[in-house]
Amino acid sequence: QVQLVESGGGLVQAGGSLRLSCAASGSILSINAMGWYRQAPGKQRELVAVITGGGTTNYADSVKGRFTISRDNAKNTVYLQMNSLKPEDTTVYYCDAEGRLSGSYYGSGFHSWGQGTQVTVAS
């Protein structure tokens, strides 16, 4: 099983910045895509940003130009640099990763989610 642990959330003022980190651990052979999603209570989980193993990125229109996703493949870690934060960005952010397992389930696919980290932007 693969575990994802997020960090870096918190409370900031509008216009401020936060940097989220998410580290994957477990019996990982390889990771393809890693990404960030967000979900407010009663609302659907929506894509914020995704990055592939080759470095291709995609962003939600609402964050394009403000957020930057990156990854450190050696550390199995994905980052989300969030600048020019708005109150509308306030919600829980989740990271995810998909790839292939090592160990007993060598070669099998996985898709794991983190527990989420709260981001609150004050107006």
N, CA and C atoms as a LAMMPS dump frame, in Angstrom:
ITEM: TIMESTEP
0
ITEM: NUMBER OF ATOMS
369
ITEM: BOX BOUNDS ff ff ff
-5.0000000000000000e+02 5.0000000000000000e+02
-5.0000000000000000e+02 5.0000000000000000e+02
-5.0000000000000000e+02 5.0000000000000000e+02
ITEM: ATOMS id mol type element x y z
1 1 1 N 0.84 -1.185 0
2 1 2 C 0 0 0
3 1 3 C 0.881 1.243 0
4 2 1 N 0.391 2.3 -0.633
5 2 2 C 1.101 3.554 -0.725
6 2 3 C 0.411 4.582 0.159
7 3 1 N 1.199 5.282 0.946
8 3 2 C 0.679 6.323 1.815
9 3 3 C 1.154 7.691 1.329
10 4 1 N 0.26 8.663 1.375
11 4 2 C 0.587 10.034 1.009
12 4 3 C 0.339 10.928 2.21
13 5 1 N 1.303 11.77 2.529
14 5 2 C 1.194 12.668 3.662
15 5 3 C 1.415 14.09 3.201
16 6 1 N 0.4 14.937 3.383
17 6 2 C 0.486 16.338 3.004
18 6 3 C 0.971 17.194 4.171
19 7 1 N 1.565 18.322 3.835
20 7 2 C 1.966 19.297 4.834
21 7 3 C 2.005 20.67 4.181
22 8 1 N 2.038 21.704 4.998
23 8 2 C 2.186 23.056 4.492
24 8 3 C 0.933 23.897 4.491
25 9 1 N -0.205 23.305 4.809
26 9 2 C -1.429 24.081 4.864
27 9 3 C -1.432 25.017 6.048
28 10 1 N -2.377 25.936 6.045
29 10 2 C -2.471 26.887 7.132
30 10 3 C -3.362 28.045 6.775
31 11 1 N -3.261 29.101 7.565
32 11 2 C -4.056 30.311 7.373
33 11 3 C -3.158 31.439 6.887
34 12 1 N -3.572 32.08 5.809
35 12 2 C -2.841 33.22 5.274
36 12 3 C -3.82 34.312 4.895
37 13 1 N -3.313 35.517 4.754
38 13 2 C -4.124 36.625 4.292
39 13 3 C -4.223 36.616 2.777
40 14 1 N -5.293 37.198 2.265
41 14 2 C -5.456 37.305 0.824
42 14 3 C -4.224 37.947 0.206
43 15 1 N -3.776 37.369 -0.895
44 15 2 C -2.576 37.849 -1.551
45 15 3 C -1.314 37.159 -1.096
46 16 1 N -1.419 36.368 -0.046
47 16 2 C -0.271 35.67 0.484
48 16 3 C 0.033 34.382 -0.248
49 17 1 N 1.005 33.649 0.279
50 17 2 C 1.471 32.422 -0.365
51 17 3 C 1.584 31.279 0.619
52 18 1 N 1.422 30.079 0.111
53 18 2 C 1.666 28.85 0.845
54 18 3 C 2.318 27.854 -0.096
55 19 1 N 3.089 26.948 0.475
56 19 2 C 3.692 25.876 -0.299
57 19 3 C 3.299 24.55 0.326
58 20 1 N 2.515 23.771 -0.398
59 20 2 C 2.095 22.463 0.064
60 20 3 C 3.074 21.403 -0.415
61 21 1 N 3.28 20.401 0.422
62 21 2 C 4.129 19.273 0.074
63 21 3 C 3.363 17.987 0.309
64 22 1 N 3.656 16.983 -0.481
65 22 2 C 3.041 15.674 -0.316
66 22 3 C 4.077 14.614 -0.64
67 23 1 N 4.392 13.791 0.342
68 23 2 C 5.385 12.742 0.178
69 23 3 C 4.715 11.375 0.137
70 24 1 N 5.06 10.594 -0.854
71 24 2 C 4.542 9.241 -0.991
72 24 3 C 5.542 8.242 -0.434
73 25 1 N 5.032 7.23 0.249
74 25 2 C 5.89 6.189 0.786
75 25 3 C 5.194 4.842 0.659
76 26 1 N 5.974 3.78 0.771
77 26 2 C 5.442 2.437 0.651
78 26 3 C 6.19 1.646 -0.397
79 27 1 N 5.575 0.57 -0.83
80 27 2 C 6.199 -0.317 -1.813
81 27 3 C 5.948 0.212 -3.221
82 28 1 N 6.697 1.226 -3.571
83 28 2 C 6.503 1.93 -4.831
84 28 3 C 7.565 1.529 -5.833
85 29 1 N 7.124 1.038 -6.959
86 29 2 C 8.026 0.769 -8.068
87 29 3 C 8.247 2.037 -8.88
88 30 1 N 7.165 2.714 -9.185
89 30 2 C 7.24 3.944 -9.952
90 30 3 C 5.972 4.745 -9.745
91 31 1 N 6.079 6.045 -9.943
92 31 2 C 4.934 6.938 -9.89
93 31 3 C 4.814 7.644 -11.223
94 32 1 N 3.623 7.613 -11.782
95 32 2 C 3.376 8.333 -13.014
96 32 3 C 2.896 9.748 -12.671
97 33 1 N 1.603 9.911 -12.54
98 33 2 C 1.064 11.229 -12.261
99 33 3 C 0.935 11.483 -10.763
100 34 1 N 1.174 12.715 -10.358
101 34 2 C 0.899 13.184 -9.013
102 34 3 C 0.122 14.478 -9.151
103 35 1 N -0.778 14.718 -8.226
104 35 2 C -1.585 15.906 -8.371
105 35 3 C -2.164 16.427 -7.081
106 36 1 N -2.809 17.565 -7.207
107 36 2 C -3.494 18.211 -6.101
108 36 3 C -4.939 18.455 -6.481
109 37 1 N -5.826 18.133 -5.551
110 37 2 C -7.247 18.363 -5.708
111 37 3 C -7.75 19.118 -4.491
112 38 1 N -8.916 19.698 -4.595
113 38 2 C -9.504 20.349 -3.446
114 38 3 C -10.99 20.04 -3.391
115 39 1 N -11.528 20.039 -2.181
116 39 2 C -12.925 19.697 -1.993
117 39 3 C -13.478 20.401 -0.762
118 40 1 N -14.459 21.232 -0.985
119 40 2 C -15.17 21.882 0.1
120 40 3 C -16.359 21.019 0.496
121 41 1 N -16.833 21.145 1.74
122 41 2 C -17.982 20.353 2.176
123 41 3 C -19.175 20.519 1.247
124 42 1 N -19.768 19.407 0.843
125 42 2 C -20.928 19.44 -0.024
126 42 3 C -20.633 19.694 -1.486
127 43 1 N -19.367 19.812 -1.829
128 43 2 C -18.997 20.064 -3.21
129 43 3 C -18.137 18.922 -3.742
130 44 1 N -18.08 18.817 -5.051
131 44 2 C -17.293 17.767 -5.68
132 44 3 C -15.801 18.058 -5.549
133 45 1 N -15.025 16.998 -5.537
134 45 2 C -13.586 17.157 -5.542
135 45 3 C -13.161 17.607 -6.936
136 46 1 N -12.375 18.662 -6.997
137 46 2 C -11.984 19.222 -8.277
138 46 3 C -10.472 19.259 -8.423
139 47 1 N -10.044 19.121 -9.645
140 47 2 C -8.619 19.172 -9.956
141 47 3 C -8.081 20.572 -9.742
142 48 1 N -6.935 20.653 -9.086
143 48 2 C -6.2 21.904 -8.964
144 48 3 C -5.029 21.897 -9.94
145 49 1 N -4.199 20.865 -9.841
146 49 2 C -3.04 20.75 -10.713
147 49 3 C -2.558 19.311 -10.734
148 50 1 N -2.033 18.893 -11.858
149 50 2 C -1.488 17.547 -12.023
150 50 3 C -0.164 17.651 -12.762
151 51 1 N 0.77 16.779 -12.394
152 51 2 C 2.047 16.716 -13.086
153 51 3 C 2.376 15.259 -13.37
154 52 1 N 2.788 14.973 -14.589
155 52 2 C 3.146 13.618 -14.977
156 52 3 C 4.605 13.351 -14.661
157 53 1 N 5.002 12.085 -14.806
158 53 2 C 6.388 11.734 -14.591
159 53 3 C 7.326 12.436 -15.541
160 54 1 N 6.827 12.787 -16.712
161 54 2 C 7.621 13.493 -17.689
162 54 3 C 7.637 14.996 -17.509
163 55 1 N 6.897 15.494 -16.517
164 55 2 C 6.91 16.913 -16.224
165 55 3 C 5.8 17.722 -16.858
166 56 1 N 4.894 17.078 -17.575
167 56 2 C 3.765 17.789 -18.153
168 56 3 C 2.789 18.203 -17.059
169 57 1 N 2.347 19.438 -17.097
170 57 2 C 1.46 19.965 -16.065
171 57 3 C 0.133 20.417 -16.637
172 58 1 N -0.894 20.346 -15.808
173 58 2 C -2.214 20.867 -16.135
174 58 3 C -2.784 21.542 -14.901
175 59 1 N -3.474 22.652 -15.105
176 59 2 C -4.022 23.432 -14.01
177 59 3 C -5.482 23.749 -14.241
178 60 1 N -6.213 23.873 -13.152
179 60 2 C -7.555 24.412 -13.236
180 60 3 C -7.466 25.872 -13.664
181 61 1 N -8.431 26.31 -14.451
182 61 2 C -8.422 27.689 -14.918
183 61 3 C -8.395 28.683 -13.762
184 62 1 N -9.02 28.333 -12.667
185 62 2 C -9.126 29.238 -11.538
186 62 3 C -7.794 29.491 -10.829
187 63 1 N -6.811 28.613 -11.041
188 63 2 C -5.526 28.768 -10.364
189 63 3 C -4.38 29.02 -11.327
190 64 1 N -4.638 28.919 -12.606
191 64 2 C -3.596 29.097 -13.608
192 64 3 C -2.962 30.479 -13.476
193 65 1 N -1.646 30.5 -13.458
194 65 2 C -0.919 31.741 -13.305
195 65 3 C -0.627 32.103 -11.869
196 66 1 N -1.289 31.442 -10.927
197 66 2 C -1.072 31.701 -9.509
198 66 3 C -0.404 30.533 -8.802
199 67 1 N -0.762 29.314 -9.195
200 67 2 C -0.221 28.112 -8.562
201 67 3 C 0.772 27.436 -9.497
202 68 1 N 1.76 26.782 -8.906
203 68 2 C 2.738 26.027 -9.669
204 68 3 C 2.948 24.666 -9.025
205 69 1 N 2.78 23.61 -9.803
206 69 2 C 3.015 22.261 -9.301
207 69 3 C 4.388 21.793 -9.761
208 70 1 N 5.071 21.073 -8.898
209 70 2 C 6.376 20.526 -9.231
210 70 3 C 6.561 19.223 -8.474
211 71 1 N 7.589 18.472 -8.812
212 71 2 C 7.828 17.21 -8.122
213 71 3 C 9.306 16.911 -8.024
214 72 1 N 9.653 16.139 -7.021
215 72 2 C 10.994 15.63 -6.828
216 72 3 C 10.873 14.115 -6.906
217 73 1 N 11.228 13.554 -8.041
218 73 2 C 11.043 12.125 -8.256
219 73 3 C 11.88 11.274 -7.298
220 74 1 N 13.059 11.755 -6.94
221 74 2 C 13.92 11.01 -6.033
222 74 3 C 13.296 10.878 -4.656
223 75 1 N 12.466 11.846 -4.274
224 75 2 C 11.821 11.839 -2.966
225 75 3 C 10.356 11.427 -3.023
226 76 1 N 9.863 11.098 -4.214
227 76 2 C 8.45 10.763 -4.396
228 76 3 C 7.553 11.827 -3.774
229 77 1 N 7.896 13.068 -4.031
230 77 2 C 7.209 14.19 -3.422
231 77 3 C 6.705 15.165 -4.481
232 78 1 N 5.505 15.664 -4.271
233 78 2 C 4.927 16.673 -5.14
234 78 3 C 4.677 17.93 -4.317
235 79 1 N 4.842 19.085 -4.948
236 79 2 C 4.684 20.362 -4.279
237 79 3 C 3.645 21.202 -5.01
238 80 1 N 3.029 22.09 -4.279
239 80 2 C 2.134 23.066 -4.879
240 80 3 C 2.451 24.424 -4.286
241 81 1 N 3.076 25.27 -5.084
242 81 2 C 3.347 26.637 -4.672
243 81 3 C 2.13 27.479 -5.005
244 82 1 N 1.524 28.065 -4.001
245 82 2 C 0.307 28.834 -4.165
246 82 3 C 0.597 30.3 -3.855
247 83 1 N 0.498 31.133 -4.866
248 83 2 C 0.72 32.561 -4.72
249 83 3 C -0.575 33.319 -4.996
250 84 1 N -0.597 34.57 -4.59
251 84 2 C -1.76 35.425 -4.807
252 84 3 C -3.044 34.743 -4.359
253 85 1 N -3.011 34.17 -3.18
254 85 2 C -4.152 33.406 -2.688
255 85 3 C -5.379 34.285 -2.483
256 86 1 N -6.533 33.711 -2.778
257 86 2 C -7.816 34.377 -2.654
258 86 3 C -8.677 33.65 -1.638
259 87 1 N -9.629 34.338 -1.023
260 87 2 C -10.539 33.647 -0.107
261 87 3 C -11.244 32.458 -0.754
262 88 1 N -11.489 32.522 -2.042
263 88 2 C -12.136 31.432 -2.757
264 88 3 C -11.285 30.167 -2.798
265 89 1 N -10.001 30.286 -2.505
266 89 2 C -9.116 29.124 -2.472
267 89 3 C -9.244 28.338 -1.171
268 90 1 N -9.993 28.86 -0.221
269 90 2 C -10.149 28.219 1.075
270 90 3 C -10.903 26.902 0.951
271 91 1 N -10.247 25.826 1.339
272 91 2 C -10.853 24.499 1.354
273 91 3 C -9.788 23.5 1.76
274 92 1 N -10.147 22.229 1.719
275 92 2 C -9.198 21.161 2.002
276 92 3 C -8.546 20.723 0.704
277 93 1 N -7.232 20.61 0.728
278 93 2 C -6.474 20.196 -0.438
279 93 3 C -5.949 18.78 -0.237
280 94 1 N -6.098 17.957 -1.256
281 94 2 C -5.671 16.569 -1.213
282 94 3 C -4.661 16.299 -2.319
283 95 1 N -3.643 15.538 -2.007
284 95 2 C -2.739 15.095 -3.053
285 95 3 C -3.086 13.667 -3.439
286 96 1 N -2.709 13.29 -4.63
287 96 2 C -2.885 11.916 -5.058
288 96 3 C -1.723 11.498 -5.938
289 97 1 N -1.583 10.205 -6.088
290 97 2 C -0.523 9.662 -6.921
291 97 3 C -0.982 8.344 -7.506
292 98 1 N -0.588 8.083 -8.722
293 98 2 C -0.849 6.796 -9.331
294 98 3 C 0.427 6.274 -9.966
295 99 1 N 0.573 4.97 -9.908
296 99 2 C 1.781 4.36 -10.441
297 99 3 C 1.726 2.86 -10.298
298 100 1 N 2.895 2.255 -10.078
299 100 2 C 2.982 0.804 -9.955
300 100 3 C 3.682 0.411 -8.672
301 101 1 N 3.244 -0.705 -8.097
302 101 2 C 3.766 -1.195 -6.839
303 101 3 C 4.979 -2.088 -7.018
304 102 1 N 5.803 -2.14 -5.981
305 102 2 C 6.872 -3.111 -5.876
306 102 3 C 6.468 -4.125 -4.807
307 103 1 N 7.411 -4.92 -4.325
308 103 2 C 7.111 -5.87 -3.266
309 103 3 C 6.2 -7.004 -3.718
310 104 1 N 5.316 -7.424 -2.826
311 104 2 C 4.446 -8.57 -3.078
312 104 3 C 3.524 -8.375 -4.277
313 105 1 N 3.172 -7.129 -4.555
314 105 2 C 2.282 -6.835 -5.676
315 105 3 C 3.042 -6.155 -6.806
316 106 1 N 4.253 -6.6 -7.011
317 106 2 C 5.139 -6.014 -8.006
318 106 3 C 4.451 -5.854 -9.353
319 107 1 N 4.488 -4.652 -9.872
320 107 2 C 3.931 -4.367 -11.177
321 107 3 C 2.472 -3.972 -11.186
322 108 1 N 1.757 -4.196 -10.088
323 108 2 C 0.349 -3.831 -10.023
324 108 3 C 0.194 -2.323 -9.886
325 109 1 N -0.891 -1.808 -10.406
326 109 2 C -1.152 -0.387 -10.337
327 109 3 C -1.682 0.04 -8.982
328 110 1 N -1.495 1.297 -8.654
329 110 2 C -2.068 1.866 -7.442
330 110 3 C -2.55 3.28 -7.718
331 111 1 N -3.46 3.718 -6.899
332 111 2 C -3.931 5.091 -6.899
333 111 3 C -4.284 5.433 -5.462
334 112 1 N -3.516 6.32 -4.86
335 112 2 C -3.677 6.648 -3.453
336 112 3 C -3.938 8.132 -3.251
337 113 1 N -4.651 8.43 -2.179
338 113 2 C -4.975 9.797 -1.782
339 113 3 C -4.431 10.082 -0.394
340 114 1 N -4.041 11.32 -0.171
341 114 2 C -3.646 11.742 1.154
342 114 3 C -4.858 12.081 2.004
343 115 1 N -4.623 12.431 3.257
344 115 2 C -5.696 12.744 4.184
345 115 3 C -6.221 14.162 4.03
346 116 1 N -5.48 14.999 3.357
347 116 2 C -5.899 16.366 3.13
348 116 3 C -5.247 17.346 4.084
349 117 1 N -5.086 18.567 3.632
350 117 2 C -4.556 19.635 4.459
351 117 3 C -5.39 20.889 4.233
352 118 1 N -5.726 21.561 5.313
353 118 2 C -6.611 22.714 5.251
354 118 3 C -5.859 23.962 4.84
355 119 1 N -6.407 24.67 3.868
356 119 2 C -5.904 25.976 3.466
357 119 3 C -7.011 26.988 3.699
358 120 1 N -6.707 28.02 4.46
359 120 2 C -7.675 29.066 4.753
360 120 3 C -7.077 30.416 4.385
361 121 1 N -7.798 31.167 3.572
362 121 2 C -7.339 32.472 3.122
363 121 3 C -8.3 33.529 3.645
364 122 1 N -7.804 34.415 4.477
365 122 2 C -8.614 35.468 5.059
366 122 3 C -8.686 36.668 4.116
367 123 1 N -9.856 37.274 4.036
368 123 2 C -10.049 38.426 3.171
369 123 3 C -9.511 39.694 3.808
